[in-house]
């Protein structure tokens, strides 16, 4: 009987600690335990490539007129163009992107900022909350697997969406009324190493 008196409280403590993990942390633990590795990013780029690889691929895409120079150091891509490259689609989006690199210039992810080209403060259909849903659907098609869950993050006053498949985490959140930030990251690297300040 004394053994049960000792084991029962210990069982409840363990149960309480296990249930105290957030939905996000349980999601991370489950996916990291799967051992599945994903390295695909965008335009054939992969986590683990070098900064030099990133610039070479961007240079080639620029020569093909697929991307151009964006604001700052970002590359710029316009989505949903028509067959001759005109920005005819009312849902055309600008994507600014740049690799996330570690201290050895190894690409550990990609940061992208999207906005509708037709955005204006008074156009309700072109606000970041609408864009978030459009991107959610597109990313689920491009990166099949688990669905997104909501997550509160310090970078945004709005709820973020996160999707984890093995080691690859896709986090997206409205930055403001116009822009949505999307980060594709190597979660295993992120958990095991100290990130540079972005």
C-alpha positions as a Markdown table, in Angstrom:
| # | Residue | x | y | z |
|---|---|---|---|---|
| 1 | Unk | 0.0 | 0.0 | 0.0 |
| 2 | Unk | 2.9 | 2.4 | 0.8 |
| 3 | Unk | 4.3 | 1.8 | -2.6 |
| 4 | Unk | 1.1 | 3.0 | -4.2 |
| 5 | Unk | 1.1 | 6.0 | -2.0 |
| 6 | Unk | 4.6 | 6.9 | -3.4 |
| 7 | Unk | 3.9 | 5.9 | -7.0 |
| 8 | Unk | 0.5 | 7.6 | -7.4 |
| 9 | Unk | 1.7 | 11.2 | -6.6 |
| 10 | Unk | 4.8 | 10.7 | -8.8 |
| 11 | Unk | 2.6 | 9.6 | -11.6 |
| 12 | Unk | 0.5 | 12.7 | -11.3 |
| 13 | Unk | 3.6 | 14.9 | -11.3 |
| 14 | Unk | 4.8 | 13.3 | -14.5 |
| 15 | Unk | 1.4 | 13.5 | -16.1 |
| 16 | Unk | 1.1 | 17.2 | -15.1 |
| 17 | Unk | 4.6 | 18.0 | -16.5 |
| 18 | Unk | 3.8 | 16.2 | -19.8 |
| 19 | Unk | 0.5 | 18.1 | -20.2 |
| 20 | Unk | 2.2 | 21.4 | -19.4 |
| 21 | Unk | 4.0 | 21.4 | -22.7 |
| 22 | Unk | 2.4 | 23.8 | -25.2 |
| 23 | Unk | 0.8 | 22.4 | -28.3 |
| 24 | Unk | 3.7 | 23.9 | -30.3 |
| 25 | Unk | 6.3 | 22.2 | -28.1 |
| 26 | Unk | 4.5 | 18.9 | -28.5 |
| 27 | Unk | 4.4 | 19.4 | -32.2 |
| 28 | Unk | 8.2 | 20.1 | -32.3 |
| 29 | Unk | 9.0 | 17.1 | -30.1 |
| 30 | Unk | 6.8 | 14.8 | -32.3 |
| 31 | Unk | 8.3 | 16.0 | -35.6 |
| 32 | Unk | 11.9 | 16.0 | -34.4 |
| 33 | Unk | 11.5 | 12.5 | -33.0 |
| 34 | Unk | 10.3 | 11.3 | -36.5 |
| 35 | Unk | 13.8 | 11.7 | -37.8 |
| 36 | Unk | 12.5 | 12.9 | -41.2 |
| 37 | Unk | 14.8 | 15.4 | -43.0 |
| 38 | Unk | 13.6 | 18.0 | -45.5 |
| 39 | Unk | 16.0 | 20.5 | -47.0 |
| 40 | Unk | 14.0 | 22.1 | -49.9 |
| 41 | Unk | 13.5 | 25.8 | -49.9 |
| 42 | Unk | 12.6 | 27.8 | -53.1 |
| 43 | Unk | 13.9 | 27.9 | -56.7 |
| 44 | Unk | 15.7 | 24.6 | -56.1 |
| 45 | Unk | 17.7 | 26.0 | -53.2 |
| 46 | Unk | 18.4 | 23.8 | -50.3 |
| 47 | Unk | 19.3 | 24.1 | -46.6 |
| 48 | Unk | 23.0 | 23.3 | -46.3 |
| 49 | Unk | 24.1 | 25.2 | -49.4 |
| 50 | Unk | 26.6 | 28.0 | -49.0 |
| 51 | Unk | 26.1 | 31.7 | -49.4 |
| 52 | Unk | 28.1 | 31.5 | -52.6 |
| 53 | Unk | 25.6 | 28.9 | -53.9 |
| 54 | Unk | 22.7 | 31.2 | -53.0 |
| 55 | Unk | 24.2 | 34.1 | -54.9 |
| 56 | Unk | 25.1 | 31.9 | -57.9 |
| 57 | Unk | 21.5 | 30.6 | -58.1 |
| 58 | Unk | 20.1 | 34.1 | -57.7 |
| 59 | Unk | 22.5 | 35.4 | -60.4 |
| 60 | Unk | 21.3 | 32.7 | -62.8 |
| 61 | Unk | 17.6 | 33.5 | -62.0 |
| 62 | Unk | 18.3 | 37.2 | -62.6 |
| 63 | Unk | 19.9 | 36.5 | -66.0 |
| 64 | Unk | 16.8 | 34.5 | -66.9 |
| 65 | Unk | 14.6 | 37.5 | -65.8 |
| 66 | Unk | 12.8 | 35.4 | -63.2 |
| 67 | Unk | 13.9 | 37.5 | -60.3 |
| 68 | Unk | 15.3 | 41.0 | -59.9 |
| 69 | Unk | 17.0 | 43.1 | -57.2 |
| 70 | Unk | 14.6 | 44.0 | -54.4 |
| 71 | Unk | 14.8 | 46.4 | -51.6 |
| 72 | Unk | 18.0 | 46.2 | -49.5 |
| 73 | Unk | 19.9 | 43.0 | -50.2 |
| 74 | Unk | 16.8 | 41.0 | -51.0 |
| 75 | Unk | 16.0 | 39.4 | -54.3 |
| 76 | Unk | 12.5 | 40.1 | -55.8 |
| 77 | Unk | 10.1 | 37.7 | -57.4 |
| 78 | Unk | 6.6 | 38.5 | -58.7 |
| 79 | Unk | 4.2 | 35.6 | -58.5 |
| 80 | Unk | 1.1 | 34.9 | -60.6 |
| 81 | Unk | 2.3 | 36.7 | -63.8 |
| 82 | Unk | 0.5 | 36.0 | -67.1 |
| 83 | Unk | 2.2 | 34.0 | -69.9 |
| 84 | Unk | 4.1 | 37.1 | -71.2 |
| 85 | Unk | 5.3 | 38.2 | -67.8 |
| 86 | Unk | 2.9 | 41.0 | -67.3 |
| 87 | Unk | 1.5 | 41.5 | -63.8 |
| 88 | Unk | -2.1 | 41.1 | -65.0 |
| 89 | Unk | -3.5 | 39.0 | -62.1 |
| 90 | Unk | -5.1 | 41.0 | -59.4 |
| 91 | Unk | -3.7 | 38.6 | -56.9 |
| 92 | Unk | -0.1 | 39.0 | -58.1 |
| 93 | Unk | 2.3 | 39.2 | -55.2 |
| 94 | Unk | 5.8 | 40.5 | -54.6 |
| 95 | Unk | 8.1 | 38.2 | -52.7 |
| 96 | Unk | 11.3 | 39.6 | -51.3 |
| 97 | Unk | 13.7 | 36.9 | -50.1 |
| 98 | Unk | 17.1 | 36.3 | -48.7 |
| 99 | Unk | 18.8 | 33.2 | -47.2 |
| 100 | Unk | 19.2 | 32.7 | -43.5 |
| 101 | Unk | 22.9 | 31.8 | -42.9 |
| 102 | Unk | 24.9 | 30.6 | -40.0 |
| 103 | Unk | 28.4 | 31.9 | -39.0 |
| 104 | Unk | 30.0 | 29.6 | -41.6 |
| 105 | Unk | 27.9 | 31.0 | -44.4 |
| 106 | Unk | 25.8 | 27.8 | -44.6 |
| 107 | Unk | 22.2 | 28.4 | -45.5 |
| 108 | Unk | 19.9 | 27.3 | -42.7 |
| 109 | Unk | 16.7 | 28.6 | -44.1 |
| 110 | Unk | 15.0 | 31.4 | -46.1 |
| 111 | Unk | 13.2 | 34.6 | -45.1 |
| 112 | Unk | 10.6 | 35.9 | -47.4 |
| 113 | Unk | 8.3 | 38.9 | -47.2 |
| 114 | Unk | 5.1 | 38.9 | -49.3 |
| 115 | Unk | 2.7 | 41.6 | -50.3 |
| 116 | Unk | -0.1 | 42.0 | -52.8 |
| 117 | Unk | 1.1 | 44.3 | -55.7 |
| 118 | Unk | -2.4 | 45.8 | -55.7 |
| 119 | Unk | -2.2 | 46.6 | -51.9 |
| 120 | Unk | -3.6 | 49.9 | -50.7 |
| 121 | Unk | -4.8 | 50.8 | -47.2 |
| 122 | Unk | -8.5 | 51.0 | -48.3 |
| 123 | Unk | -8.5 | 47.8 | -50.3 |
| 124 | Unk | -9.8 | 45.2 | -47.8 |
| 125 | Unk | -9.2 | 42.3 | -50.2 |
| 126 | Unk | -5.5 | 43.0 | -50.3 |
| 127 | Unk | -4.7 | 43.2 | -46.6 |
| 128 | Unk | -2.2 | 40.9 | -44.9 |
| 129 | Unk | -4.8 | 38.8 | -43.2 |
| 130 | Unk | -6.2 | 37.8 | -46.6 |
| 131 | Unk | -2.7 | 37.3 | -47.9 |
| 132 | Unk | -1.9 | 35.0 | -45.0 |
| 133 | Unk | -4.7 | 32.7 | -46.0 |
| 134 | Unk | -3.7 | 32.7 | -49.7 |
| 135 | Unk | -0.1 | 31.8 | -48.7 |
| 136 | Unk | -1.3 | 29.1 | -46.3 |
| 137 | Unk | -3.0 | 27.3 | -49.1 |
| 138 | Unk | -0.1 | 27.7 | -51.5 |
| 139 | Unk | 2.5 | 26.5 | -48.9 |
| 140 | Unk | 0.4 | 23.4 | -48.1 |
| 141 | Unk | 0.5 | 22.6 | -51.8 |
| 142 | Unk | 4.2 | 23.3 | -52.2 |
| 143 | Unk | 5.2 | 21.7 | -48.9 |
| 144 | Unk | 2.7 | 18.9 | -48.3 |
| 145 | Unk | 2.5 | 17.1 | -44.9 |
| 146 | Unk | 1.2 | 18.6 | -41.7 |
| 147 | Unk | -1.2 | 21.5 | -41.5 |
| 148 | Unk | -0.5 | 24.9 | -39.9 |
| 149 | Unk | -1.3 | 25.6 | -36.3 |
| 150 | Unk | -1.7 | 29.0 | -34.6 |
| 151 | Unk | 1.1 | 30.3 | -32.5 |
| 152 | Unk | 1.6 | 33.6 | -30.5 |
| 153 | Unk | 5.0 | 35.1 | -31.2 |
| 154 | Unk | 6.8 | 38.2 | -30.1 |
| 155 | Unk | 7.5 | 39.4 | -33.6 |
| 156 | Unk | 3.8 | 40.1 | -34.4 |
| 157 | Unk | 0.8 | 41.3 | -32.6 |
| 158 | Unk | -1.2 | 39.0 | -34.9 |
| 159 | Unk | -1.4 | 35.2 | -34.5 |
| 160 | Unk | 1.3 | 33.4 | -36.5 |
| 161 | Unk | 0.9 | 30.1 | -38.3 |
| 162 | Unk | 3.5 | 27.4 | -38.0 |
| 163 | Unk | 3.9 | 24.1 | -39.9 |
| 164 | Unk | 6.5 | 21.5 | -39.0 |
| 165 | Unk | 7.4 | 18.5 | -41.1 |
| 166 | Unk | 10.4 | 16.6 | -39.7 |
| 167 | Unk | 13.2 | 19.2 | -39.3 |
| 168 | Unk | 11.6 | 21.8 | -41.6 |
| 169 | Unk | 9.6 | 24.6 | -39.9 |
| 170 | Unk | 7.6 | 27.1 | -41.9 |
| 171 | Unk | 6.5 | 30.1 | -39.8 |
| 172 | Unk | 4.4 | 32.9 | -41.2 |
| 173 | Unk | 2.9 | 36.0 | -39.7 |
| 174 | Unk | 1.5 | 39.4 | -40.7 |
| 175 | Unk | 4.2 | 42.0 | -40.2 |
| 176 | Unk | 1.7 | 44.8 | -40.7 |
| 177 | Unk | -1.4 | 45.5 | -42.7 |
| 178 | Unk | 0.5 | 45.0 | -46.0 |
| 179 | Unk | 3.3 | 42.4 | -45.5 |
| 180 | Unk | 3.4 | 38.8 | -44.4 |
| 181 | Unk | 6.7 | 37.3 | -43.3 |
| 182 | Unk | 7.4 | 33.6 | -44.1 |
| 183 | Unk | 10.5 | 31.8 | -42.7 |
| 184 | Unk | 11.5 | 28.3 | -43.7 |
| 185 | Unk | 14.0 | 27.1 | -41.2 |
| 186 | Unk | 16.0 | 24.0 | -40.3 |
| 187 | Unk | 14.4 | 23.4 | -36.9 |
| 188 | Unk | 17.1 | 20.9 | -35.9 |
| 189 | Unk | 19.8 | 23.4 | -36.4 |
| 190 | Unk | 17.8 | 26.1 | -34.7 |
| 191 | Unk | 17.2 | 24.0 | -31.6 |
| 192 | Unk | 20.9 | 22.9 | -31.4 |
| 193 | Unk | 22.6 | 26.2 | -32.2 |
| 194 | Unk | 22.5 | 29.8 | -31.3 |
| 195 | Unk | 21.0 | 31.9 | -34.1 |
| 196 | Unk | 22.6 | 35.2 | -35.0 |
| 197 | Unk | 20.3 | 38.2 | -34.4 |
| 198 | Unk | 18.3 | 38.8 | -37.6 |
